[in-house]
Amino acid sequence: MTDRIREFLRTARPEGPCLVVDLDVVRDNYRAFAKALPDTRVFYAVKANPEPAVLSALAELGSSFDCATPAEIEMALAAGASPDRISYGNTIKKERDIARAYALGVRLFAVDCEEEVGKIARVARGAKVFCRILCDGAGAEWPLSRKFGCVPEMAIDVLEHAHRVGLDAYGVSFHVGSQQGNVGAWNGALASAAMIFRALGERGIQLRMVNLGGGFPAKYLKEIPVVQTYAQAISSALRRHFGNRIPETIIEPGRGMVGDAGIIKSEVVLISRKDVGDLRWVYLDIGKFGGLAETMDESIRYPIRTPRDGAPMEPCVLAGPTCDSADVLYERTPYDLPISLSIGDEVLIEGTGAYTTTYSSVAFNGFPPLKSYVI
Ligand SMILES: *Cc1c(COP(=O)(O)O)cnc(C)c1O
């Protein structure tokens, strides 16, 4: 909770659930990444929070942008980023969307198979491509394993194919899993990346770039290492595997850039029990369909502040307001809330600057999408 957010909520008194993002925190986070990894380019993962004010603040500081669709590319351009500061990092793209990105000036594309290389070769002549490799996501609270990337041995063939069809085989990417608590998680993937660099070098193709992805955490309930600690672990892993031939590097922080910059204001709608002596059920005016989709499988546990903090607590089931029984936030592991918490109380859900507004549904049950204020 920052003073600026507290002051905004006190004076503006916005009605209904809403996210408030403090741009000063986003700027501080950007500077922390840039300082900890001075030789690494920062590509903010736009999907984490694509608010125009967030994108333009980052563009002004010199950030580049990792985009997943032409729409995100247009948002980054509108925020002031030139096309050479934009990557099309989604490995799953329609050929006509690749053509659209190329027409907008984007020259950096992700692939994880020869089929995708084929599309890029047809409509984005001479573009740079990097191949994403699989990562098991161990240590991450929101793993991004399996769906994206190929095994390192296959990446060698994918990149050689890219070179053969006239693209610039530029490098390797991976994502160690989002909300990655283990600073050593980059080590194994960097060993694979170095192996791919060597194998292609032997075939006469010099890769130049390693995309270290996202994974940098936001502060939720547990303590997390600072960015500097991640940077040191990554730098020593780079030296370990690449020796004195350290490649260009980029990072793509999303959650670590904006997560702790935002707070959701919500309200207790109902508190009830299913039976005498049972756990209390606390229903908020926001749930899985209002923006808290990352509570799926109870993966992300947000810190929650109430006006009654400090009072004795009891475990509660926490749920959203919609008429879908999937709209329960924490039940398997109930959430400790003050016994005196009452209907109508305002609660603040911290660390919600990333992956909330864009996940909220359009009008499920008539609830409007999550409002957002950037201050
Ligand atoms: C979502 C995503 C990111 C951002 O991940 P965080 O864990 O939020 O930092 C980075 N790169 C790619 C390719 C992504 O899809």
The ligand as an SDF file (V2000), in Angstrom:
LIG
                    3D

 15 15  0  0  0  0  0  0  0  0999 V2000
    3.8090  -13.7920  -19.7390 C   0  0  0  0  0  0  0  0  0  0  0  0
    5.1590  -13.7460  -20.3260 C   0  0  0  0  0  0  0  0  0  0  0  0
    6.1790  -13.0520  -19.6820 C   0  0  0  0  0  0  0  0  0  0  0  0
    5.9910  -12.3890  -18.3480 C   0  0  0  0  0  0  0  0  0  0  0  0
    6.1190  -13.3010  -17.3110 O   0  0  0  0  0  0  0  0  0  0  0  0
    6.1500  -12.8480  -15.7940 P   0  0  0  0  0  0  0  0  0  0  0  0
    6.3340  -14.0950  -15.0410 O   0  0  0  0  0  0  0  0  0  0  0  0
    4.8860  -12.1300  -15.5140 O   0  0  0  0  0  0  0  0  0  0  0  0
    7.3190  -11.9230  -15.6310 O   0  0  0  0  0  0  0  0  0  0  0  0
    7.4020  -12.9940  -20.2970 C   0  0  0  0  0  0  0  0  0  0  0  0
    7.6190  -13.6010  -21.4850 N   0  0  0  0  0  0  0  0  0  0  0  0
    6.6610  -14.2710  -22.1440 C   0  0  0  0  0  0  0  0  0  0  0  0
    6.9700  -14.8940  -23.4460 C   0  0  0  0  0  0  0  0  0  0  0  0
    5.4140  -14.3820  -21.5720 C   0  0  0  0  0  0  0  0  0  0  0  0
    4.4570  -15.0710  -22.2130 O   0  0  0  0  0  0  0  0  0  0  0  0
  1  2  1  0
  2  3  1  0
  2 14  2  0
  3  4  1  0
  3 10  2  0
  4  5  1  0
  5  6  1  0
  6  7  2  0
  6  8  1  0
  6  9  1  0
 10 11  1  0
 11 12  2  0
 12 13  1  0
 12 14  1  0
 14 15  1  0
M  END
$$$$
